[in-house]
């Protein structure tokens, strides 16, 4: 017997849903990665980074490396052009390089843990646990050390 499972996704508005639909049309981008992208940045921010060809901003999203970011920029350029998003909350001074430094640290640590053999979910939980102690980390090395201590039980 074959059971068909349906997934339900909710969005703030129709425009965000439209961006999600465009994302999942790209080869190699599934619902999980599309949700991760829209969780890391708003639809307006994503569109802005694509228009500015900011590869760095996309690589800061967990699960997106340099090659994937380059491919996404090429494929999304035409797909997002016709979608109108609410960019009123974007600050004029915001540049791609100013995207969350903490986000890039977390992405780097997660990538390092995965390359060490940890599962993605396990890595994310360990990072969350290391950060839950109220510590702030200025660099990748500090967060990686705390996360490895968390995973080793110390």
Secondary structure, DSSP 8 states (H G I E B T S, - for coil): -----------SSHHHHHHHHHHHTSTT--HHHHHHHHHHS-HHHHHHHHHTT-HHHHHTSTT--HHHHHHHHHHHHHHTTT-----TTS-TT--GGGS-HHHHHHHHHHHHHHHTT--HHHHHHHHHHHHTTS---SSHHHHHHHHHHHHHT-
